[in-house]
Amino acid sequence: MVDSIELWAVSVLAKFADGKISCDDFGDEMMRIGEELNKQMEDCDGNIVIDASVPQWLIMFMGNKFSKWNMMRMQINAARQNPKITSDPRWSEVEKMVKQENDVLMHAVRHSLTLWQND
């Protein structure tokens, strides 16, 4: 079953890398993938078990890059709903930071796709 999750993740990563889905769609889809992956890794006692069947590249991507980026994405999206925040002259610096973080994420996405191809 983990194999189907891995293929699902690869498909989403590739669509994002090719510019076929937005950052928000990518984030939402990867959150669903993460939830399903966690369910598949649970043992009968509810503990997460990472064994040889779990794709290491996907675990590294989800833990090292995606979770931090996704938290930022959700916070920024919430802030964008507040005109008091976005009208602040310093908001442009936040948007620059968001672009930089998105670029870092894209690098990680492409690297993860390379790891998957070489696996």
Secondary structure, 3 states (H helix, E strand, C coil): CHHHHHHHHHHHHHHHHCCCCCHHHHHHHHHHHHHHHHHHHECCCCCECCCCCCCHHHHHHHHHHHHHHHHHHHHHHHHHCCHHHHCCCCHHHHHHHHHHHHHHHHHHHHHHHHHHHHC
